[in-house]
């Protein structure tokens, strides 16, 4: 599906502003419109003070007017000039209102460090909840000055400098051989084709968990099978006119994905929010969460299946 509208939720934080610049640059490149959303948090007085419905309505109205003024100011900034932009202020829970607004959008771009903080945002709040149930892909953009604590103990102390414009010449796509993981590929194509970006397919072969490791021939066979699978996918994508390369690595999946993204100067990591163990395992306790937490490049997440009811 082509990307015609991008939803950008903002809390007016510095990190959200950085993500907004990214959203504006991408919208310009894709010829897409931009929908900027704000869900105000209404400051309430001490709990000992009871508020009538009218008083609450007045508080919300004051917050709404202030937010609309800030959104109009945002639209006047240079990055947004010339774009087709509409703005919305909604009342409610932040993640719920983002999901409601996303019904008419093809992509959501969110900052991963805002009013409620990085750890809270990534590990159980807005970005994660939206990515888990959004009807379209979610692109999480991390502010370059955020300190990142990797799951295996390494710390990246805001080492990346803010970049001007959009640098997206290489998209890293982790695959695991499953049809579900391939669900991210249509979304990647929609970005790579108009941007002229190279697609890099990567499969990380995870060693056996036993202390002594597994037989060497078993590991070699797994590497060979991964390589053959990626080569076939590379040929398919090249036949469609894409620039593609494939890479096989061995080790911890998230660690190797993040390391290779750094080494190759990838502009984006694109992942389906599932895996062989299902959505909950992939997003909440495994590879995608670790990549979100540890990567300093934008991460595109797509829920490529619908849970049965």
FILOKE-923823 format. One record per residue: residue number from 1; x negated, y, z negated of N, C-alpha, C, O in turn. Coordinates in pm, whole numbers, always signed. Atoms other than C-alpha are relative to their C-alpha. Layout:
# residues N
PT  NUM  X  Y  Z  X  Y  Z  X  Y  Z  X  Y  Z $
...
# end
This chain:
# residues 309
PT  1  -84  -120  +0  +0  +0  +0  -88  +125  +0  -181  +135  -80 $
PT  2  +78  -123  -8  -137  +341  +96  +21  +85  -124  +124  +76  -191 $
PT  3  -6  -87  +117  -209  +596  -175  +52  +136  +44  -22  +215  +104 $
PT  4  -62  -127  -37  +31  +887  -123  +7  +96  -118  -2  +217  -99 $
PT  5  -9  -87  +118  +63  +1017  -481  -85  -56  -112  -82  -176  -141 $
PT  6  +84  +35  +114  -181  +1014  -771  +58  +66  -124  +83  +187  -125 $
PT  7  -46  -53  +128  -55  +1055  -1127  -120  +25  -90  -202  -64  -111 $
PT  8  +108  -36  +91  -293  +1238  -1361  +59  +50  -131  +102  +165  -139 $
PT  9  -44  -46  +132  -186  +1249  -1729  -113  +76  -69  -228  +33  -65 $
PT  10  +102  -79  +68  -369  +1515  -1928  +45  +40  -140  +163  +66  -164 $
PT  11  -26  -55  +133  -394  +1614  -2294  -76  +131  -19  -86  +183  -130 $
PT  12  +75  -126  -3  -600  +1924  -2198  -134  -8  -71  -196  +95  -97 $
PT  13  +132  +15  +61  -913  +1782  -2361  -107  +16  +107  -78  +15  +227 $
PT  14  +112  -11  -94  -1257  +1823  -2204  -12  -125  +85  -38  -119  +205 $
PT  15  +10  +126  -73  -1258  +1456  -2110  +110  -11  +105  +86  -59  +216 $
PT  16  -110  +3  -96  -917  +1485  -1945  -27  +95  +116  +5  +65  +231 $
PT  17  +34  -96  -106  -1037  +1790  -1754  -99  -61  +98  -89  -40  +219 $
PT  18  +98  +67  -86  -1331  +1587  -1622  +71  -101  +90  +42  -108  +210 $
PT  19  -76  +96  -80  -1092  +1311  -1509  +87  +72  +102  +109  +21  +212 $
PT  20  -82  -77  -93  -872  +1578  -1350  -77  +46  +122  -25  +46  +233 $
PT  21  +84  -38  -113  -1159  +1701  -1136  -20  -119  +93  -20  -105  +216 $
PT  22  +15  +122  -78  -1211  +1342  -1024  +128  -28  +78  +124  -60  +197 $
PT  23  -129  +24  -65  -839  +1303  -949  +23  +96  +115  +71  +56  +221 $
PT  24  -19  -99  -105  -832  +1625  -748  -89  -30  +120  -45  -20  +235 $
PT  25  +92  +31  -110  -1139  +1528  -544  +47  -122  +78  +39  -123  +201 $
PT  26  -47  +120  -68  -995  +1184  -469  +127  +28  +79  +143  -20  +191 $
PT  27  -123  -37  -72  -654  +1327  -376  -33  +74  +129  +30  +53  +232 $
PT  28  +39  -76  -119  -825  +1564  -134  -56  -94  +108  -23  -81  +226 $
PT  29  +60  +94  -95  -1025  +1281  +26  +105  -90  +65  +96  -121  +184 $
PT  30  -102  +93  -48  -719  +1058  +61  +119  +69  +66  +203  +2  +126 $
PT  31  -117  -71  -50  -476  +1330  +165  +124  -28  -82  +236  -25  -30 $
PT  32  -111  +35  +90  -261  +1238  -136  +46  +122  -79  -30  +217  -98 $
PT  33  -49  -103  +91  -42  +1459  -352  -38  -36  -143  -74  -151  -171 $
PT  34  +41  +19  +138  -114  +1502  -722  +116  +37  -93  +175  +144  -80 $
PT  35  -103  -24  +102  +136  +1473  -1008  -70  +9  -135  -124  -90  -184 $
PT  36  +67  -22  +128  -1  +1622  -1331  +104  -5  -111  +203  +68  -109 $
PT  37  -96  +25  +108  +176  +1505  -1647  -60  +36  -135  -176  +6  -162 $
PT  38  +40  -22  +139  +157  +1626  -2005  +114  -41  -92  +229  -4  -70 $
PT  39  -97  +39  +103  +334  +1470  -2303  -45  +65  -130  -140  +17  -192 $
PT  40  +47  -72  +118  +306  +1716  -2593  +24  -76  -130  +125  -144  -146 $
PT  41  -18  +47  +137  +252  +1605  -2950  +47  +119  -81  -27  +216  -98 $
PT  42  -58  -113  +71  +478  +1830  -3152  -54  +3  -143  -34  -93  -217 $
PT  43  +49  -9  +138  +307  +1951  -3475  +115  +12  -98  +198  +103  -88 $
PT  44  -108  -1  +98  +536  +1872  -3765  -48  +54  -134  -165  +38  -169 $
PT  45  +36  -50  +133  +539  +2040  -4107  -15  -117  -97  +11  -232  -60 $
PT  46  +14  +108  +99  +468  +1842  -4427  +127  -83  -11  +237  -32  +7 $
PT  47  -114  +93  +1  +692  +1538  -4468  +104  +37  -105  +218  -7  -97 $
PT  48  -96  -37  +104  +852  +1692  -4774  +105  +98  +53  +209  +120  -10 $
PT  49  -94  -96  -57  +1023  +1944  -4549  +88  -72  +101  +39  -130  +198 $
PT  50  -92  +65  -92  +1332  +1811  -4378  +35  +97  +113  +64  +214  +90 $
PT  51  -32  -82  -115  +1397  +1938  -4028  +134  -43  +59  +164  -162  +69 $
PT  52  -125  +29  -69  +1735  +1963  -3862  -31  -32  +146  -140  -5  +195 $
PT  53  +16  +28  -143  +1785  +1846  -3507  -28  +126  +78  -106  +123  +174 $
PT  54  +21  -126  -69  +1798  +2209  -3399  -144  +47  -18  -205  +95  +77 $
PT  55  +137  -43  +26  +1463  +2286  -3564  -99  -82  +82  -195  -28  +137 $
PT  56  +87  +85  -80  +1300  +1988  -3394  +7  +38  +147  -94  +40  +217 $
PT  57  -16  -40  -140  +1443  +2097  -3061  -75  +129  +28  -134  +146  +135 $
PT  58  +71  -127  -18  +1300  +2445  -3111  -151  -23  +2  -222  +41  +80 $
PT  59  +142  +32  -2  +958  +2299  -3193  -41  -58  +134  -144  -20  +191 $
PT  60  +33  +61  -129  +965  +2088  -2880  +3  +104  +111  -85  +104  +198 $
PT  61  -12  -100  -106  +1080  +2379  -2664  -121  +93  +1  -171  +129  +107 $
PT  62  +120  -85  +8  +793  +2594  -2790  -121  -74  +57  -201  -16  +130 $
PT  63  +111  +79  -52  +549  +2313  -2715  +9  -19  +150  -92  -18  +220 $
PT  64  -19  +20  -144  +699  +2257  -2371  -39  +125  +78  -107  +115  +180 $
PT  65  +33  -124  -69  +669  +2621  -2272  -151  +25  +2  -206  +68  +103 $
PT  66  +145  -17  +6  +309  +2634  -2388  -69  -96  +96  -164  -58  +165 $
PT  67  +60  +99  -89  +228  +2314  -2198  +20  +38  +146  -72  +23  +227 $
PT  68  -25  -38  -139  +391  +2438  -1878  -91  +115  +42  -138  +118  +156 $
PT  69  +90  -111  -32  +186  +2757  -1895  -142  -52  +23  -210  -6  +115 $
PT  70  +135  +55  -16  -134  +2555  -1938  -10  -80  +130  -114  -77  +197 $
PT  71  +1  +76  -125  -40  +2327  -1648  -7  +93  +121  -79  +65  +217 $
PT  72  +5  -96  -110  +20  +2625  -1422  -140  +62  +11  -189  +85  +122 $
PT  73  +137  -50  -2  -318  +2762  -1522  -96  -101  +59  -187  -65  +134 $
PT  74  +85  +106  -54  -477  +2428  -1443  +10  -6  +152  -91  -25  +221 $
PT  75  -21  +8  -145  -326  +2430  -1095  -70  +113  +76  -95  +101  +196 $
PT  76  +67  -113  -64  -494  +2764  -1026  -151  -17  +5  -220  +61  +70 $
PT  77  +144  +21  -3  -841  +2623  -1086  -44  -45  +139  +33  -103  +215 $
PT  78  +51  +22  -136  -1062  +2586  -781  +18  -143  +48  +51  -166  +164 $
PT  79  -7  +141  -42  -1059  +2205  -780  +137  -39  +54  +148  -131  +135 $
PT  80  -136  +39  -36  -681  +2197  -736  +60  +85  +113  +169  +55  +161 $
PT  81  -54  -88  -103  -637  +2474  -479  +10  -73  +134  -81  -146  +173 $
PT  82  -20  +62  -130  -497  +2362  -147  +61  -138  -5  +95  -194  +100 $
PT  83  -62  +131  +15  -361  +2036  -285  +150  +13  -19  +200  +117  -64 $
PT  84  -142  +7  +31  +3  +1937  -302  +12  -50  -144  -12  -167  -172 $
PT  85  -1  +32  +142  +53  +1946  -680  +136  +31  -60  +194  +136  -33 $
PT  86  -118  -28  +82  +357  +1914  -902  -34  -34  -144  -117  -120  -171 $
PT  87  +29  +20  +142  +360  +1928  -1280  +127  -38  -74  +237  +2  -37 $
PT  88  -113  +46  +81  +582  +1766  -1541  -40  -1  -146  -150  -41  -181 $
PT  89  +14  +15  +145  +619  +1796  -1917  +111  -92  -47  +229  -67  -20 $
PT  90  -98  +98  +47  +792  +1499  -2081  -9  -13  -151  -116  +4  -209 $
PT  91  -4  +25  +144  +899  +1431  -2439  +9  -149  -24  +86  -219  +43 $
PT  92  -7  +142  +34  +837  +1090  -2593  -136  -55  -36  -231  +20  -57 $
PT  93  +127  +65  +23  +564  +837  -2660  -86  +14  +125  -38  -3  +237 $
PT  94  +87  -32  -113  +264  +913  -2442  -2  -113  +103  +22  -90  +221 $
PT  95  +12  +110  -97  +221  +567  -2289  +133  -28  +71  +134  -61  +190 $
PT  96  -130  +24  -61  +596  +528  -2229  +30  +101  +110  +80  +65  +217 $
PT  97  -29  -104  -98  +624  +859  -2048  -93  -9  +120  -54  +23  +232 $
PT  98  +91  +22  -113  +316  +785  -1837  +56  -110  +90  +58  -97  +212 $
PT  99  -55  +111  -78  +472  +456  -1731  +127  +41  +74  +148  +0  +188 $
PT  100  -120  -48  -67  +803  +626  -1654  -36  +86  +121  +23  +72  +229 $
PT  101  +42  -88  -109  +629  +889  -1442  -68  -77  +112  -65  -36  +228 $
PT  102  +76  +77  -98  +422  +623  -1266  +87  -73  +101  +37  -123  +201 $
PT  103  -88  +73  -91  +728  +470  -1099  -5  +56  +142  +19  -17  +238 $
PT  104  +7  -58  -134  +684  +711  -809  -141  +22  +50  -162  +88  +151 $
PT  105  +140  -23  -34  +304  +700  -795  -67  -127  +51  -19  -238  +27 $
PT  106  +76  +112  -55  +50  +479  -619  -129  -25  -76  -191  -130  -58 $
PT  107  +124  +12  +77  -244  +535  -856  +10  +92  -121  +60  +203  -111 $
PT  108  +9  -82  +121  -293  +661  -1213  -147  +22  -30  -225  -74  -33 $
PT  109  +138  -30  +40  -617  +837  -1306  +3  +59  -140  +70  +160  -164 $
PT  110  -2  -41  +140  -685  +875  -1679  -142  +15  -53  -231  -62  -18 $
PT  111  +124  -9  +74  -972  +999  -1892  +2  -99  -115  +109  -131  -168 $
PT  112  +6  +100  +107  -1093  +750  -2153  -56  +57  -129  -106  -19  -212 $
PT  113  +37  -58  +128  -1178  +995  -2428  +73  +132  -12  +39  +229  +56 $
PT  114  -80  -120  +11  -925  +1251  -2538  +40  +27  -142  -40  +11  -235 $
PT  115  -47  -46  +130  -715  +1366  -2828  -18  -105  -109  -50  -71  -223 $
PT  116  +3  +102  +103  -716  +1032  -3007  -133  -74  -7  -148  -167  -86 $
PT  117  +133  +56  +15  -1079  +942  -2945  -26  -122  +84  +66  -195  +120 $
PT  118  +40  +107  -91  -1271  +690  -2739  +39  -137  -50  +105  -212  +22 $
PT  119  -26  +136  +48  -1245  +382  -2959  +149  -30  -1  +192  -138  +41 $
PT  120  -145  +20  +7  -873  +426  -3014  +59  -11  +141  +147  -93  +165 $
PT  121  -55  +2  -135  -809  +497  -2647  -28  -132  +69  +61  -187  +133 $
PT  122  +37  +120  -73  -995  +194  -2518  +49  -127  -68  +75  -226  +0 $
PT  123  -21  +125  +72  -913  -57  -2789  +138  -8  -62  +150  -43  -180 $
PT  124  -132  +27  +53  -541  -62  -2830  +99  +110  +16  +211  +100  -35 $
PT  125  -96  -107  -11  -382  +264  -2733  +32  +32  +144  +59  -58  +223 $
PT  126  -67  -44  -122  -285  +468  -2432  -55  -65  +127  +21  -126  +203 $
PT  127  +53  +52  -126  -523  +362  -2154  +25  -149  +14  +66  -196  +120 $
PT  128  -19  +145  -5  -503  -5  -2243  +146  -37  +23  +176  -125  +104 $
PT  129  -142  +32  -14  -125  -8  -2278  +51  +33  +140  +130  -42  +198 $
PT  130  -42  -37  -134  -79  +173  -1950  -54  -101  +102  +19  -145  +190 $
PT  131  +60  +95  -94  -321  -59  -1767  +69  -135  -5  +79  -205  +96 $
PT  132  -62  +132  +18  -143  -363  -1909  +133  -12  +72  +169  -120  +118 $
PT  133  -136  +10  -53  +201  -276  -1774  +31  +96  +114  +145  +100  +160 $
PT  134  -26  -98  -105  +162  -5  -1509  +41  -66  +131  -8  -175  +163 $
PT  135  -43  +56  -129  +336  -63  -1174  -100  +25  +112  -78  -19  +225 $
PT  136  +100  -31  -101  +27  +64  -991  -139  -6  -65  -147  -14  -188 $
PT  137  +134  +5  +59  -353  +58  -1038  -27  +119  -92  +29  +227  -75 $
PT  138  +42  -104  +94  -510  +258  -1322  -151  +18  +14  -227  -78  +3 $
PT  139  +142  -31  -14  -845  +430  -1271  -43  +78  -123  -2  +192  -143 $
PT  140  +46  -62  +125  -1018  +507  -1602  -134  +68  +24  -230  +5  +67 $
PT  141  +121  -80  -22  -1277  +786  -1583  -56  +42  -135  +12  +108  -213 $
PT  142  +63  -30  +129  -1518  +819  -1873  -81  +129  +10  -155  +151  +106 $
PT  143  +78  -123  +3  -1661  +1157  -1966  -148  -33  -11  -184  -122  -89 $
PT  144  +141  +39  -3  -2037  +1152  -1898  -76  +20  -130  -185  -37  -146 $
PT  145  +73  -23  +124  -2133  +1273  -2245  +45  -91  -113  -1  -76  -226 $
PT  146  -48  +93  +102  -1949  +996  -2431  -110  -99  -36  -174  -156  +53 $
PT  147  +91  +104  +45  -2173  +771  -2641  +69  -135  +13  +183  -151  -31 $
PT  148  -58  +131  -26  -2115  +409  -2543  -75  -106  -77  -197  -120  -62 $
PT  149  +60  +113  +71  -2178  +115  -2775  +42  -127  +72  +159  -164  +73 $
PT  150  -29  +120  -76  -2205  -199  -2568  +29  -116  -92  -19  -119  -205 $
PT  151  -39  +113  +85  -2057  -525  -2698  -118  -83  -49  -107  -151  -150 $
PT  152  +115  +81  +41  -2403  -683  -2716  -105  +83  -74  -220  +41  -86 $
PT  153  +84  -75  +91  -2553  -405  -2931  -74  +118  +59  -123  +202  -17 $
PT  154  +71  -110  -62  -2709  -168  -2681  +86  +126  -3  +209  +118  +7 $
PT  155  -75  -126  +4  -2612  +201  -2703  -46  +90  +113  -166  +112  +132 $
PT  156  +27  -100  -102  -2589  +443  -2413  +44  +134  -57  +163  +157  -78 $
PT  157  -30  -125  +69  -2609  +790  -2564  +24  +113  +100  -62  +198  +122 $
PT  158  -37  -109  -90  -2430  +1011  -2314  -105  +29  +104  -137  +145  +129 $
PT  159  +115  -19  -86  -2705  +955  -2061  +36  +52  +139  -51  +103  +210 $
PT  160  -38  -37  -135  -2507  +1031  -1747  +36  +148  +7  +107  +198  -81 $
PT  161  -33  -140  -18  -2485  +1386  -1621  +128  +13  +82  +156  -68  +170 $
PT  162  -121  -24  -77  -2160  +1527  -1492  -35  +26  +145  -128  +102  +175 $
PT  163  +26  -15  -142  -2148  +1505  -1113  +104  +93  +61  +221  +91  +25 $
PT  164  -92  -87  -72  -2000  +1766  -886  +65  -79  +114  -4  -151  +186 $
PT  165  -68  +67  -108  -1737  +1633  -648  +18  -148  -27  +7  -195  -140 $
PT  166  -31  +142  +11  -1660  +1270  -578  -112  -80  +64  -141  -66  +182 $
PT  167  +105  +87  -51  -1942  +1017  -543  +50  -143  -8  +42  -207  -113 $
PT  168  -59  +133  -1  -1783  +691  -439  -40  -69  +130  +44  -97  +216 $
PT  169  +50  +66  -120  -2003  +528  -177  -8  -152  -16  -27  -224  +82 $
PT  170  +15  +143  +24  -2011  +185  -340  +100  -44  -106  +105  +13  -215 $
PT  171  -100  +54  +92  -1730  -16  -505  -40  -142  -38  -53  -228  +50 $
PT  172  +39  +131  +51  -1828  -314  -722  +127  -78  -36  +209  -31  -115 $
PT  173  -121  +80  +20  -1565  -592  -721  -37  -136  -59  -82  -223  +15 $
PT  174  +25  +132  +60  -1608  -880  -970  +109  -99  +40  +228  -69  +30 $
PT  175  -93  +106  -36  -1448  -1203  -850  -40  -127  -74  -155  -142  -117 $
PT  176  +30  +126  +69  -1422  -1549  -1007  +50  -121  +77  +56  -232  +23 $
PT  177  -47  +110  -82  -1291  -1760  -721  +149  -22  -3  +201  -103  +74 $
PT  178  -144  +20  +12  -926  -1732  -822  +76  +94  +93  +29  +203  +126 $
PT  179  -87  -84  -82  -645  -1598  -606  +42  +124  -77  +56  +232  -20 $
PT  180  -40  -114  +82  -542  -1375  -895  -107  +108  -1  -75  +226  +11 $
PT  181  +108  -100  +2  -882  -1206  -912  -8  +73  +133  -46  +190  +137 $
PT  182  +2  -63  -132  -857  -1138  -539  +111  +104  +15  +112  +179  +112 $
PT  183  -110  -95  -7  -544  -934  -613  -45  +145  -1  +32  +233  +37 $
PT  184  +51  -137  +0  -763  -626  -655  -43  +45  +139  -54  +165  +164 $
PT  185  +58  -35  -129  -889  -641  -296  +86  +94  +84  +31  +186  +145 $
PT  186  -78  -98  -76  -591  -467  -128  -14  +142  -53  -14  +238  +24 $
PT  187  +17  -133  +59  -633  -178  -372  -137  +58  +35  -150  +177  +63 $
PT  188  +135  -44  -35  -1006  -162  -303  -5  +46  +146  -69  +146  +178 $
PT  189  -1  -38  -142  -943  -151  +72  +61  +138  +20  +13  +216  +102 $
PT  190  -67  -130  -15  -708  +146  +31  -92  +116  -39  -75  +228  +10 $
PT  191  +96  -103  +38  -992  +338  -133  -121  -1  +92  -167  +105  +136 $
PT  192  +126  +11  -74  -1291  +208  +63  +13  +48  +144  -79  +112  +196 $
PT  193  -10  -34  -142  -1156  +262  +415  -7  +151  +24  -91  +195  +103 $
PT  194  +8  -144  -28  -1086  +639  +404  -126  +65  -54  -169  +169  -4 $
PT  195  +121  -58  +58  -1394  +702  +189  -127  -51  +67  -235  +3  +44 $
PT  196  +119  +58  -62  -1627  +490  +402  -91  -68  -101  -212  -76  -80 $
PT  197  +80  +59  +108  -1741  +314  +85  -35  -145  +30  +40  -217  +96 $
PT  198  +42  +139  -10  -1934  -11  +76  +66  -81  -111  +79  -33  -223 $
PT  199  -57  +91  +99  -1771  -305  -103  -106  -102  -40  -163  -169  +46 $
PT  200  +98  +97  +50  -2000  -516  -322  +76  -105  -81  +131  -74  -186 $
PT  201  -66  +111  +69  -1856  -854  -423  -100  -66  -94  -210  -102  -52 $
PT  202  +91  +60  +96  -2010  -996  -739  +70  -111  -77  +185  -96  -120 $
PT  203  -47  +114  +81  -1961  -1332  -913  -108  -26  -103  -224  -50  -68 $
PT  204  +94  +32  +108  -2125  -1387  -1250  +28  -143  -45  +135  -173  -97 $
PT  205  -10  +139  +44  -2185  -1756  -1319  -38  -5  -147  -151  +26  -183 $
PT  206  +23  +3  +145  -2152  -1803  -1695  -60  -135  -39  -2  -239  -8 $
PT  207  +63  +126  +40  -2390  -2064  -1842  +87  -77  -98  +172  -18  -164 $
PT  208  -76  +80  +97  -2245  -2353  -2046  -24  +51  -142  -135  +95  -173 $
PT  209  +13  -54  +135  -2180  -2255  -2409  -83  -85  -95  -118  -38  -203 $
PT  210  +72  +88  +91  -2368  -2551  -2558  -140  +53  -26  -199  +114  +63 $
PT  211  +131  -54  +37  -2695  -2465  -2743  -110  -38  +97  -198  +42  +127 $
PT  212  +106  +45  -89  -2906  -2670  -2508  +25  +32  +145  -56  +0  +231 $
PT  213  -33  -30  -137  -2733  -2544  -2198  +48  -124  +72  +51  -233  +15 $
PT  214  -48  +112  -79  -2599  -2764  -1922  -108  -50  +93  -215  +9  +100 $
PT  215  +97  +52  -96  -2778  -2973  -1661  -33  +104  +106  +55  +177  +152 $
PT  216  +43  -100  -97  -2982  -2763  -1420  +72  -16  +133  +105  +83  +198 $
PT  217  -66  +21  -129  -2820  -2925  -1116  +145  +48  -3  +198  +91  +99 $
PT  218  -137  -50  +13  -2474  -2834  -1249  +2  +151  +16  +88  +205  +86 $
PT  219  +6  -145  -11  -2572  -2468  -1286  -32  +42  +142  +26  +137  +194 $
PT  220  +35  -34  -137  -2733  -2464  -943  +118  -21  +93  +140  +59  +185 $
PT  221  -118  +26  -82  -2420  -2616  -790  +102  +112  -17  +165  +155  +80 $
PT  222  -94  -109  +25  -2207  -2347  -957  -44  +127  +72  +38  +199  +128 $
PT  223  +52  -118  -69  -2434  -2075  -818  +20  -13  +151  +59  +83  +218 $
PT  224  -18  +22  -144  -2422  -2229  -470  +146  +16  +41  +175  +75  +145 $
PT  225  -142  -11  -31  -2043  -2255  -480  +46  +146  -4  +125  +190  +80 $
PT  226  -35  -141  +9  -2013  -1894  -591  -51  +75  +122  +20  +158  +179 $
PT  227  +57  -66  -117  -2244  -1782  -312  +77  -30  +127  +100  +60  +209 $
PT  228  -76  +38  -119  -2050  -1975  -49  +136  +70  +3  +181  +115  +108 $
PT  229  -129  -68  +9  -1721  -1829  -171  -14  +147  +36  +65  +200  +114 $
PT  230  +18  -143  -27  -1853  -1472  -165  -37  +25  +145  +7  +124  +204 $
PT  231  +34  -16  -141  -2004  -1518  +180  +124  -7  +88  +137  +70  +184 $
PT  232  -125  +11  -76  -1665  -1627  +312  +83  +127  -13  +140  +176  +85 $
PT  233  -75  -123  +22  -1498  -1324  +154  -68  +117  +71  +0  +204  +127 $
PT  234  +72  -107  -70  -1771  -1098  +293  +33  -1  +149  +59  +105  +207 $
PT  235  -30  +8  -144  -1708  -1224  +646  +143  +45  +29  +168  +111  +130 $
PT  236  -138  -44  -20  -1333  -1170  +607  +11  +152  -1  +77  +211  +84 $
PT  237  -7  -145  +12  -1380  -810  +497  -76  +69  +113  -33  +173  +163 $
PT  238  +75  -58  -111  -1644  -739  +760  +80  -5  +129  +71  +85  +212 $
PT  239  -84  +11  -119  -1401  -861  +1026  +106  +110  +4  +158  +144  +110 $
PT  240  -96  -111  +8  -1168  -584  +905  -69  +135  +10  -4  +239  +2 $
PT  241  +73  -124  -20  -1441  -326  +954  -66  +60  -123  -115  +172  -117 $
PT  242  +61  -52  +123  -1571  -288  +597  -148  -34  -7  -194  -135  +46 $
PT  243  +140  +29  +33  -1933  -265  +489  +0  -79  -130  +54  -33  -231 $
PT  244  -11  +91  +115  -1981  -554  +246  -133  -68  -28  -208  -101  +64 $
PT  245  +109  +89  +41  -2252  -731  +51  +48  -83  -118  +144  -46  -186 $
PT  246  -39  +85  +112  -2233  -1011  -203  -119  -27  -89  -234  -32  -44 $
PT  247  +104  +21  +100  -2427  -1076  -521  +48  -106  -98  +162  -102  -143 $
PT  248  -28  +99  +104  -2439  -1375  -757  -98  +22  -113  -219  +27  -91 $
PT  249  +83  -15  +119  -2569  -1326  -1110  +35  -110  -99  +141  -173  -88 $
PT  250  -24  +100  +105  -2599  -1560  -1408  -12  +67  -136  -102  +149  -158 $
PT  251  +4  -55  +134  -2525  -1472  -1770  +138  +38  -49  +239  -10  +2 $
PT  252  -126  -51  +51  -2257  -1294  -1970  +67  +85  +107  +4  +175  +163 $
PT  253  -67  -65  -113  -1996  -1170  -1722  +1  +152  -13  -41  +222  +79 $
PT  254  -10  -145  +17  -1937  -821  -1865  -137  +65  +3  -156  +169  +67 $
PT  255  +135  -58  +5  -2305  -758  -1936  -61  +10  +139  -119  +112  +175 $
PT  256  +61  +0  -133  -2413  -854  -1586  +73  +94  +95  +10  +155  +182 $
PT  257  -75  -94  -83  -2134  -655  -1422  -46  +143  -28  -71  +220  +65 $
PT  258  +41  -135  +37  -2233  -343  -1615  -144  +26  +44  -174  +133  +96 $
PT  259  +140  -16  -39  -2605  -398  -1553  -12  +21  +150  -87  +108  +195 $
PT  260  +12  -13  -145  -2557  -443  -1181  +61  +132  +49  +11  +192  +144 $
PT  261  -58  -130  -36  -2332  -136  -1161  -103  +110  -20  -111  +203  +60 $
PT  262  +105  -98  +25  -2619  +63  -1314  -110  -10  +105  -153  +90  +162 $
PT  263  +111  +21  -93  -2886  -91  -1090  +34  +46  +141  -50  +105  +210 $
PT  264  -40  -26  -139  -2691  -45  -768  +59  +139  +20  +94  +176  +133 $
PT  265  -60  -133  -6  -2559  +304  -850  +142  -5  +56  +180  +78  +138 $
PT  266  -139  +12  -44  -2202  +188  -797  +81  +120  -48  +58  +171  -157 $
PT  267  -85  -111  +39  -1941  +462  -802  +128  -43  -67  +199  +39  -124 $
PT  268  -125  +50  +56  -1657  +238  -917  -12  -150  -21  -72  -221  +60 $
PT  269  -17  +143  +22  -1594  -104  -1071  +149  -27  +9  +229  +36  -61 $
PT  270  -142  +30  -21  -1263  -254  -954  +29  -142  -44  -33  -236  +5 $
PT  271  -28  +130  +58  -1110  -543  -1149  +151  -24  -10  +227  +67  -42 $
PT  272  -136  +40  +30  -782  -730  -1160  +11  -29  -149  -79  -90  -207 $
PT  273  -15  +19  +144  -647  -734  -1516  +66  -134  -29  +181  -142  -73 $
PT  274  -41  +137  +26  -615  -1107  -1545  -125  -83  +4  -232  -35  -34 $
PT  275  +113  +91  -7  -845  -1402  -1490  +53  -139  -21  +174  -158  -30 $
PT  276  -46  +137  +11  -832  -1773  -1530  +71  -28  -131  +143  -127  -144 $
PT  277  -66  +21  +130  -716  -1736  -1889  +124  +86  -15  +188  +82  -120 $
PT  278  -121  -80  +7  -434  -1492  -1808  -27  +143  -44  -138  +176  -86 $
PT  279  +12  -144  +23  -372  -1122  -1863  -50  +33  -139  -145  +110  -153 $
PT  280  +37  -37  +136  -398  -1108  -2242  -146  -26  -29  -214  +59  -85 $
PT  281  +140  +34  +25  -733  -1285  -2257  -93  +92  +77  -193  +139  +23 $
PT  282  +89  -81  -83  -882  -1087  -1969  -6  +143  -50  -115  +201  -61 $
PT  283  +0  -141  +35  -773  -745  -2085  -35  +24  -146  -103  +122  -177 $
PT  284  +10  -31  +142  -774  -775  -2464  -122  -59  -68  -165  -6  -170 $
PT  285  +106  +63  +75  -1058  -1005  -2556  -116  -45  +82  -202  -119  +32 $
PT  286  +103  +56  -84  -1285  -1065  -2265  -59  +104  +92  -93  +214  +48 $
PT  287  +85  -76  -90  -1442  -920  -1955  +45  +144  +20  -35  +236  +7 $
PT  288  -44  -135  -34  -1225  -619  -1868  -17  +97  -116  -60  +211  -96 $
PT  289  +16  -88  +116  -1226  -478  -2222  -146  +38  -19  -178  +154  -47 $
PT  290  +142  -28  +17  -1604  -510  -2244  -52  +93  +108  -135  +181  +81 $
PT  291  +43  -89  -108  -1652  -346  -1906  +53  +141  -24  -21  +238  -5 $
PT  292  -54  -132  +33  -1419  -61  -2004  -81  +67  -109  -112  +186  -101 $
PT  293  +72  -55  +114  -1607  -16  -2329  -144  +36  +36  -198  +135  -13 $
PT  294  +144  -14  -21  -1956  -47  -2187  -43  +68  +127  -158  +110  +138 $
PT  295  +41  -59  -127  -1951  +93  -1835  +7  +152  -7  +98  +208  -67 $
PT  296  -5  -146  -6  -2036  +455  -1774  +45  +49  +137  +35  +168  +167 $
PT  297  -58  -41  -128  -1883  +454  -1425  +150  -26  -6  +195  -106  -88 $
PT  298  -144  +22  +1  -1511  +472  -1347  +36  -146  +24  -34  -218  +95 $
PT  299  -46  +138  -11  -1318  +145  -1373  +144  +0  +50  +231  +64  -9 $
PT  300  -134  +14  -55  -1017  +60  -1158  +59  -133  -46  +1  -238  -22 $
PT  301  -68  +120  +49  -775  -188  -1319  +134  -15  +70  +207  +83  +90 $
PT  302  -128  +24  -67  -481  -351  -1147  +62  -128  -54  -1  -233  -55 $
PT  303  -74  +116  +50  -222  -584  -1295  +59  -72  +121  +163  -33  +174 $
PT  304  -33  +65  -127  -197  -827  -1006  +104  -110  -13  +123  -188  +80 $
PT  305  -106  +98  +15  +79  -1043  -1148  +103  +54  -97  +74  +146  -173 $
PT  306  -109  -42  +88  +410  -1003  -1329  +32  -112  -97  +66  -221  -52 $
PT  307  -30  +106  +97  +462  -1197  -1656  +142  -51  +16  +234  +27  +42 $
PT  308  -135  +56  -6  +757  -1433  -1650  +79  +40  -122  +23  +55  -230 $
PT  309  -85  -43  +111  +1050  -1332  -1866  +62  -119  -69  +138  -103  -165 $
# end
